Every structure is written in C-alpha cells, then in structure tokens.
Amino acid sequence: MSHRKRSSVWMYFSLETNSKSRCNICNKIISFKSGSTNNLHRHLKTQHINAKIKEVKIEPNCENEVESVNTFASPLDTQYTSVTVTETTATPALSVATEPSSTPEQTSFFNYVPPPALTPSRQGEIDEELAKMIATDFQPIKIVEDRGFESFCYALNPSYVLPCRGLLTQKLYDMYEREVEPLKRRLSGVSAVCLTMDCWTSQATSFMSVTCHFIEDFHMSSCLLDCFEFNEWHTVDNLANNLLSVAAEWGVDNKVECCLTDNSPNIEKAIQATGWTHLPCLAHTINLVVRNSLNGPQPIINKVKEAVEYFHRSPAGEQQLKEAQVQMQMDTPPLKRDCATRWNSTYYMLQSFLANKDPIVSTLAVTNEPVHPLFPEEWIALQEICNILKPFEEVTAELSAESYMTASKVILLVRGLQRAMADFHRRVTTQAALDVVSVLSSGMSARFHRIESNHILADAAALDPRFQRMAFVDGGTADEAFQRVSTAAAGIAISSREPNQLDSGASESIVWNYFYEEVAETKPSRNLPADSVTEVRGYLQEPLLPKNKDPLQWWKSRSSVYPRLSRLVAKKLCVVATSVPAERLFSKTGELFAERRSRLKPATVKSLIFLNGNLPKDKKERP
C-alpha cells in the first residue's frame, strides 16, 4: 500500500514499511499507523528540537504568478506561512476597475519561528493529566485522534504533541501500577477491613468487583481493590476462590471483619466458604420488601406508567404538557420512568407524576389518546403511597454513603421504619395504601425481627457515641453487646509504661532513673479485664454525641481516656451497611462500554475502573 506523503515532516524520515519509518537524523525506527504522523512530529519535537520543516508550495492562482512560501509545521500540520517573493510577468492590456485591496497586516516575528518545543518532562506531565482525564471521565482513548480535540489542545499549547492511542494506553497501565503499591502500604497498616462484592454482566461480559472499607487515623476510607472479567460459572467454589485470591493479593485476607453482598444464595454460601462473616446488604433487603408491597396497587401504578410513556413517546403530547405547565405557572420536575428492578425508581416516577397532577389532568382531557386517567380516589391513594415510601427512600440514601459509618445506624433506622409503618397503618384512608402498609410491616418483621441479635450490627451500634444503649430496645441484648465489647477490648495490649514519669526523671538526673525503675518493677501487674470493664463503664457515662457530629473524631479525642476502646472502634466501626459501593461499578462499567469503547481489552478495563475508583476526585486532594 502506497502512502501519500502530504506532510512536510517526511523531509526528515524515510519510509521503511507500511507502518514504520526511519529518522534521517538519528536512524531511529518510528512507528506510525493509518497515515498519522503524530509520532513523527513527536520525535522531532522531543529529540531534534532545532530541526526545521520547510516546504515550497505552488499556488496556481494565476498562470504567471508564483509565490515562494516558507512553512513551519505545528504538531497538527498547521502551517505558519509568509510570502517572500511575488513575481508577475504579465500586464493587463486594458485598465480594469478593481476593488480596493485590503490593508496588509504587519508580519510578526513569530510568524517565522515555531513555538518553543516542550521539554520531555513537561510533555510527560501533560500526558499524565490526559490519562487521568480519560480514567476519571471515562472518555474514549481514541479521543486523541479526534480533530476537534486536537484543535482544542493546539489552542491551549501549540507545542504539545498528543500521544497515540498505544502510548496513552501504556500510560494508563503505568499509572495503575503506581497506584497499587501505595494502596497496599495503606492497607498493611490497618487492623480490620470490611469488603463489599458484587457480580454482574455488561455487554455480554461478566464482571466481579470488590471494594474495601477501613478506618485510617480515625477517618472512614474506601477503595476499589479489583474489578475484573469473570467468565467462570458462578458456583460457590469459583466465587469463594476469586474472593480469597483478591483479598490475599492485597494482604487483607486475615483482616476481614465481614463481607457484604446481595441476598443471592450462591454468593452468601461463597462468603461462608471463605470463613468470613456474611452481612446481607440492607438496601437490597429493603428493595425486596418494598417491591413486594407494590404488587397490591399495581393497577394504579400501571395507569401512571401508561401516561408517563405516552408523554415520553409523543412529541405533541409532551408539548401540550409543557404549555399547560406554563399556563399554570408551574415549575415542576419532568416525568420520570421507572426501572423494574429498583423500587426507588418507581417512587421517583410516582412523585414526579403527583407534582404534575394539574397539567397532566388538563392535557389528557383534550387528547384523543387511549390513556386511562386516574380517578379522584386513586390520586389520593397515590399520594398516600408516596408518603409511605418516603421514609424507605431516605433510609436507603443515608445508608448508601461511602464516606460515613453506616452499620451502627442500621438497628436504629430499621426500628424507626417499623414505627413509621405502625403510624401509617392508623392514618391512611384508602384501601390501596393500607395494603401497602400491611405488606411492608409483615415484610419488615419477617426479615428484621432479630436484628438486635446480629453481633456485627449490635457491636457497631454500642460503640457509636451517638447511640450507646439507646440503640437497643431489649436491655438484655444491649448487655450482651457491651459484654462482647468489653471482652474484645481486654484482648488489646496497651503498654503499661508511664512515659511522663520516666521522661521527667531522665531529664532531671540519672539518679532519679534508678528510683523510677524500682517503681516500675514493684508496680503490680494490671488486670486487663478489669481495665476494659472500667473503660466501658466510663464510656457509658459519657453524654450522647449529637447526631451531626463525627463519632470517629470523638473517639480520637478520647483515645487517651479509653485507649482499648479507641483501638477497637477501627475494627467494629469500619463496617458499611450496604453493598452499594460495589454495585455502583455496574453503572460505571456500563458507561465504559459505549459505542466508541466497545473493544477494550480486559486489562484496559481493569486499569480504567481501578483508576476511576481510586484517583482523587477533587483537585484539592492532589499533592
């Protein structure tokens, strides 16, 4: 295949093969693909800074007119030109009226000299920022070949040469390797972790993701350990072996306090096979309970879906709805569709439908579409159903946060939902809403009747200074929880050396050191169980911390008063309540596999997902 050498960069290169060329200055072989000369320009800019690219271009505007042009190539084959000689050998026979010529612009020095080339280190820094942008925003790697993006980068810095796709992909791999080691060092210094795991299929490819949550210097931290292609059968052994492999690779296999997943039987058995404690995802459990309760008012919900679908598929209907909203001077949210697997999407759809009640009623009244309107009692039932579902949406949103402790709230929030259902059972007026409340109450009782007996959740609630004993209804369960806390605290070794005495003695005189050494030798050994009991009693006498305060910072300020308990919180309070952090990767992976990113290699997907999950999100966080 022959290549048309239209770029002036070929003055310095000789074609070797269809994809390789040799530099005429240093004889180095440079690769290029699909006729792109970016790599050739990059080589000249970084290795031969003083090389100038010249070209003579003939413009046949007039038979006898020749322009001699000096050309300097930019990274995007954009040319700086200056006319140096203009010769005319023919003169018109008759005088012809011509338009006045425009005033010639004064030529600048920079029209003759290309912009200074970037140093290799600066070029590398910009390449790194470009790779971060690709990972953070899930941009396609082939964006570097888009003419619009090339022009944008050239406008920012004419000296910057965009890397090719292969070089950018390698930069992503290098960044992944650099981020792995610091994260492993961080995890080696923590005492306990909580894992969340999920499996899903995207674009006919199965994936498994594992996230990690831990307390570091009294701050809650989260990270993505791995997101990899998982094409094996989802058997108990395969799931357990892959989980153990990921945990061992990151050195946390002996630090797992518990692992959160959805309620899939295979995954639950796989966690048990690893020897870890399994904790079902609270958000997933609530989703099952609420979806079951919505089967009763399904006829009303189907009417809402029918109307919403009509306004979404009919431009005329949508326009009429907008005109009705304008006439009524209503600034209402747009109508939302629901997703069959997410109850909260149904709640958002009903909520948006209620907010647009008047415009919808007036619009459907003048249309001839076969859309069934809601009767007045159905509108009342719809409002009551939304009021019933609102506490569940609030609890799900609160427990899905990654930056805060959530497991310690579970017992309190579940009890609050049960009390809310009992209150709604007395107040609702429609049969449809009453059916929803009844199913919710029975579902909550069936799934959460022994929630205070869950040791993971009970210990976390006991060590939360905002709740302490108030998190429990059953006093016996609270006593058992604090007994477990006291026993666990007794197993934490604390140095008995009293630094203040010894240090003050050493600073005064060496003679006093002998005295302090004798005191240390004659001092009776401490009773560790008694010390832990003393700490627990002192902790229970502390006033409750306000809800909006950070419990971990409270423990940090009390670490000298309760040394054993403050160390124990790193193990008990690192637990999260939902597996939402792992499930969020499902939507991220769906974003990754778009039309322009449909052929990514598994290693590239793994690097992109890892960097997206672990790179600092805010520029202020960067060093």
SVG drawing of the C-alpha trace seen along z (x, -y; Angstrom):
<svg xmlns="http://www.w3.org/2000/svg" viewBox="-62 -52 85 77">
<polyline fill="none" stroke="black" stroke-width="0.4" points="0.0,0.0 1.5,-3.3 1.5,-6.3 0.9,-9.8 3.5,-12.0 1.5,-15.2 3.0,-16.3 6.3,-18.2 7.6,-16.1 8.7,-13.5 11.7,-15.7 13.3,-14.1 12.0,-10.5 12.3,-7.6 9.6,-5.0 10.7,-1.6 7.4,0.4 3.7,-0.5 3.8,-1.3 7.4,-2.2 9.8,-4.9 13.4,-5.8 14.6,-9.1 17.2,-10.5 19.0,-12.3 19.4,-9.6 18.4,-6.5 15.8,-5.5 12.8,-3.5 9.5,-5.2 6.1,-3.6 3.0,-5.3 -0.5,-4.0 -3.2,-4.8 -1.2,-7.6 -1.0,-9.6 2.3,-11.5 1.8,-12.4 4.6,-10.1 7.0,-11.5 6.2,-15.1 6.6,-14.0 10.1,-12.5 11.3,-15.7 9.9,-17.9 11.5,-15.9 14.7,-14.6 15.6,-17.2 14.4,-20.5 16.4,-22.6 15.1,-20.7 13.1,-23.0 10.5,-21.8 10.4,-23.7 8.3,-23.2 7.7,-25.0 4.1,-25.2 2.9,-26.5 -0.5,-28.1 -1.7,-28.2 -3.9,-31.2 -2.6,-32.9 -0.7,-31.4 2.3,-33.6 2.2,-34.2 4.4,-32.2 4.6,-32.5 7.6,-31.2 6.4,-30.1 8.4,-29.2 6.5,-26.7 7.0,-25.7 5.0,-22.6 3.0,-22.6 2.0,-19.5 -1.3,-19.4 0.2,-20.0 -1.0,-23.6 1.3,-26.0 2.8,-29.4 3.3,-31.0 4.9,-34.2 5.1,-35.4 8.6,-36.3 8.6,-36.9 5.8,-37.7 6.7,-37.9 4.3,-39.0 5.3,-38.6 2.1,-39.6 0.4,-43.0 -3.3,-43.5 -3.7,-45.3 -6.6,-47.5 -7.1,-49.3 -9.8,-47.5 -11.5,-48.8 -10.7,-46.7 -11.8,-46.6 -9.5,-48.3 -7.1,-45.8 -7.2,-45.2 -4.5,-46.7 -1.7,-44.1 -1.1,-43.0 2.4,-43.6 4.2,-40.3 5.2,-39.3 8.5,-37.6 6.5,-34.6 5.1,-34.0 8.6,-32.8 9.5,-30.9 7.6,-27.9 6.6,-27.9 9.3,-26.5 9.2,-22.8 8.1,-21.3 10.7,-19.5 10.3,-15.7 9.4,-16.1 6.7,-18.6 5.4,-16.6 5.1,-13.6 3.3,-15.6 0.6,-16.7 0.3,-13.1 -0.3,-12.0 -3.0,-14.6 -4.6,-13.4 -4.6,-9.8 -6.2,-10.9 -8.9,-12.7 -9.6,-9.5 -9.9,-7.4 -11.9,-10.0 -14.4,-10.9 -14.4,-7.5 -13.5,-9.3 -12.6,-7.0 -8.9,-6.6 -9.3,-7.3 -10.2,-10.9 -6.6,-11.7 -7.4,-11.1 -10.4,-13.4 -9.8,-16.6 -11.8,-18.8 -9.8,-17.6 -6.5,-18.0 -7.5,-21.6 -8.5,-22.3 -5.2,-21.0 -3.3,-23.0 -5.2,-26.2 -4.1,-25.6 -0.5,-24.8 0.8,-24.7 3.9,-22.9 2.1,-19.9 2.0,-16.8 -0.8,-14.4 0.3,-10.8 -1.0,-8.0 -3.6,-5.5 -1.0,-2.9 1.2,-5.3 -1.8,-6.6 -2.9,-3.0 0.5,-2.2 0.4,-5.4 -2.8,-4.1 -1.1,-0.8 1.8,-2.6 -0.5,-4.8 -2.3,-1.6 1.0,-0.1 2.0,-3.2 -1.4,-3.5 -1.3,0.2 1.8,0.1 0.8,-3.0 -2.6,-1.5 -1.1,1.8 1.1,0.0 -2.0,-1.8 -3.9,1.4 -1.0,3.1 -1.3,0.5 -5.0,1.0 -6.3,3.6 -9.6,4.6 -11.4,4.1 -15.0,4.6 -15.4,5.9 -18.3,5.5 -18.7,7.7 -21.0,7.9 -21.2,9.7 -23.0,8.5 -23.0,8.8 -22.4,5.8 -22.3,6.2 -22.3,10.0 -19.3,9.9 -19.4,10.9 -17.5,8.9 -16.7,9.2 -15.9,6.2 -14.5,6.0 -14.4,2.8 -12.7,2.3 -13.7,0.0 -11.5,-0.7 -10.7,-3.3 -7.4,-5.1 -6.4,-7.6 -10.0,-7.9 -11.3,-8.6 -13.5,-6.3 -11.8,-5.4 -12.9,-3.4 -11.1,-2.0 -11.6,0.3 -9.5,3.5 -10.4,5.1 -12.9,5.1 -12.1,7.9 -13.7,10.1 -15.3,13.1 -16.3,15.6 -16.4,18.7 -19.6,20.4 -20.9,18.5 -20.5,21.6 -19.8,21.4 -16.2,22.6 -15.4,20.3 -16.8,17.2 -15.0,18.1 -11.7,18.8 -11.7,15.5 -12.7,13.6 -9.8,15.2 -7.4,14.5 -8.2,10.8 -8.0,10.5 -4.7,12.3 -3.3,10.2 -4.0,7.0 -2.9,8.6 -6.3,8.3 -7.4,11.9 -6.8,12.1 -8.3,8.7 -11.8,9.1 -14.4,8.2 -17.3,9.0 -18.3,9.1 -21.4,7.5 -23.3,8.8 -26.8,9.0 -29.1,11.9 -28.1,14.3 -27.8,17.8 -24.7,18.7 -22.8,15.6 -24.0,16.0 -22.6,19.6 -19.4,18.4 -18.8,15.9 -19.4,18.7 -16.9,20.9 -14.2,18.3 -14.6,18.3 -15.7,14.7 -18.8,13.3 -21.5,12.5 -23.7,9.5 -26.7,9.1 -27.0,5.7 -29.7,3.7 -30.5,1.7 -31.1,4.9 -33.3,6.3 -35.3,3.1 -35.7,3.3 -37.2,6.8 -39.6,5.8 -40.8,2.6 -41.1,4.2 -43.3,6.9 -45.6,4.3 -46.1,2.6 -47.8,5.6 -51.1,4.6 -51.6,1.1 -50.2,2.3 -53.4,1.2 -52.8,-2.3 -49.1,-2.2 -49.9,-0.8 -52.1,-3.8 -49.2,-6.1 -46.8,-4.2 -49.2,-4.4 -49.5,-8.1 -45.7,-8.6 -44.9,-6.5 -47.4,-8.5 -45.8,-11.8 -42.3,-10.4 -43.1,-8.9 -45.4,-11.6 -43.8,-14.9 -47.2,-16.5 -48.4,-15.3 -45.1,-16.5 -45.5,-19.9 -49.1,-20.2 -48.0,-19.2 -45.3,-21.9 -47.8,-24.5 -50.2,-23.5 -47.3,-23.9 -46.5,-27.4 -50.2,-28.5 -50.5,-27.3 -47.1,-29.0 -45.8,-25.7 -42.1,-24.9 -42.4,-21.2 -39.8,-18.4 -40.0,-16.3 -41.8,-13.0 -39.6,-10.1 -39.7,-6.5 -39.2,-3.6 -36.9,-0.6 -38.4,2.9 -35.6,3.9 -35.4,0.7 -38.3,-0.2 -37.0,-3.8 -37.2,-4.5 -41.0,-3.7 -41.2,-6.0 -39.5,-8.8 -41.9,-8.2 -45.0,-8.4 -43.5,-11.5 -43.0,-13.3 -46.4,-12.3 -48.0,-13.8 -46.1,-17.0 -47.5,-17.4 -51.1,-16.4 -52.9,-19.5 -51.1,-19.8 -51.5,-16.1 -55.2,-16.1 -55.8,-19.1 -53.7,-17.7 -55.2,-14.3 -58.7,-15.8 -58.1,-17.4 -56.2,-14.5 -57.7,-11.6 -55.1,-9.1 -56.3,-5.9 -54.7,-6.8 -56.7,-5.9 -56.9,-8.8 -56.8,-8.3 -60.0,-8.6 -60.0,-11.0 -59.7,-8.2 -56.7,-6.9 -55.0,-10.2 -55.5,-10.2 -54.1,-6.6 -51.1,-7.6 -50.3,-10.5 -50.6,-8.2 -48.4,-5.5 -45.7,-8.1 -45.9,-9.3 -45.4,-5.7 -42.4,-5.1 -40.6,-8.3 -39.0,-7.0 -37.6,-4.0 -36.1,-6.2 -34.5,-8.4 -33.0,-5.4 -31.7,-3.9 -30.0,-7.2 -28.5,-7.6 -27.1,-4.1 -25.6,-4.2 -23.0,-6.8 -19.4,-5.6 -17.7,-8.3 -19.5,-7.8 -20.1,-5.0 -23.4,-3.3 -23.6,0.1 -24.0,-1.5 -27.3,-3.1 -29.0,0.0 -30.7,1.1 -32.0,-2.4 -33.2,-3.0 -34.9,0.3 -36.8,-0.3 -37.7,-3.7 -39.2,-2.3 -41.2,0.2 -42.6,-2.5 -43.4,-4.7 -45.4,-1.8 -47.4,-1.4 -48.2,-5.1 -49.2,-5.0 -51.4,-2.0 -53.6,-4.2 -53.6,-7.2 -54.1,-6.1 -57.6,-6.4 -57.5,-4.3 -57.5,-0.5 -54.6,-0.5 -52.4,-2.4 -53.5,-0.2 -52.5,2.9 -49.0,1.4 -48.5,0.7 -49.6,4.2 -47.2,5.9 -44.4,3.6 -45.0,4.2 -45.1,8.0 -42.0,8.0 -40.0,5.9 -41.0,8.1 -40.0,11.3 -36.6,10.0 -35.6,7.8 -37.2,9.4 -33.8,10.5 -31.7,7.6 -30.5,6.7 -29.0,10.2 -26.7,9.6 -23.3,9.2 -21.8,7.1 -24.6,4.5 -25.1,4.6 -21.4,4.1 -21.2,1.2 -24.2,-0.5 -22.8,0.0 -19.6,-1.8 -21.3,-4.7 -21.2,-7.5 -24.4,-9.0 -26.4,-5.9 -24.8,-3.7 -27.6,-1.8 -30.3,-3.9 -29.9,-1.9 -31.4,1.2 -35.0,1.9 -34.1,5.1 -31.9,4.4 -30.6,8.0 -29.3,7.6 -27.6,4.4 -25.9,6.0 -24.7,8.9 -23.3,6.4 -21.3,4.4 -20.0,7.7 -18.6,8.6 -17.1,5.2 -15.5,5.5 -14.1,8.9 -12.7,7.8 -11.1,4.7 -9.4,6.8 -7.5,8.6 -5.9,5.4 -2.4,5.0 -1.6,1.5 1.9,0.6 2.0,0.1 5.0,-2.2 4.2,-5.7 6.2,-8.0 5.5,-11.2 7.2,-9.9 10.2,-8.2 10.8,-11.1 10.7,-13.7 13.1,-11.6 15.5,-11.3 15.5,-15.0 16.2,-15.8 19.0,-13.4 20.3,-10.0 19.9,-9.3 16.1,-9.6 16.1,-7.0 17.0,-4.3 14.1,-5.3 11.6,-5.2 13.0,-1.8 12.4,-0.4 8.8,-1.8 8.2,-0.1 9.5,3.2 7.4,3.1 4.3,1.9 1.6,4.7 0.6,6.2 -2.6,4.7 -5.9,6.6 -6.7,6.3 -10.3,7.5 -10.9,5.0 -9.3,2.2 -11.6,2.9 -14.7,3.0 -13.6,-0.3 -13.4,-1.8 -16.8,-0.5 -18.4,-1.9 -16.7,-5.3 -17.9,-5.3 -21.5,-4.6 -21.4,-7.6 -20.5,-10.0 -23.3,-12.2 -24.6,-11.2 -22.9,-12.8 -25.2,-15.0 -26.3,-13.2 -24.5,-15.6 -21.1,-15.1 -18.4,-12.7 -18.2,-9.6 -14.7,-8.8 -13.3,-12.2 -15.0,-11.8 -13.1,-8.6 -9.9,-10.3 -10.3,-13.0 -10.9,-10.3 -8.1,-7.9 -6.1,-8.7 -9.0,-8.2 -10.2,-4.9 -7.1,-3.5 -8.5,0.0 -11.9,-1.0 -10.5,-3.6 -8.4,-0.9 -11.4,1.5 -13.5,-1.0 -11.2,-0.6 -12.4,3.0 -16.1,2.6 -17.0,-0.7 -15.4,0.0 -18.4,2.0 -20.8,0.4 -24.5,1.3 -24.9,1.8 -23.0,3.3 -23.9,0.2 -20.2,-0.8 -19.6,2.4 -22.9,2.1 -22.1,-1.4 -19.4,0.1 -22.1,1.8 -23.3,-1.5 -19.7,-2.8 -18.8,0.3 -21.9,-0.3 -20.6,-3.8 -17.3,-2.4 -18.6,-0.1 -20.1,-2.6 -20.1,-2.7 -16.7,-4.2 -15.2,-1.9 -16.7,1.5 -13.4,3.3 -11.5,2.6 -9.1,5.3 -9.8,6.8 -6.5,5.3 -7.5,1.8 -11.0,2.1 -9.4,3.2 -7.0,0.3 -9.6,-2.3 -12.1,-1.1 -9.4,-0.9 -8.1,-4.4 -11.6,-5.8 -12.4,-4.4 -9.1,-5.3 -7.8,-8.6 -8.6,-11.7 -11.9,-13.1 -11.2,-16.7 -8.2,-18.7 -7.7,-19.9 -6.9,-16.4 -3.9,-16.1 -0.5,-16.6"/>
</svg>
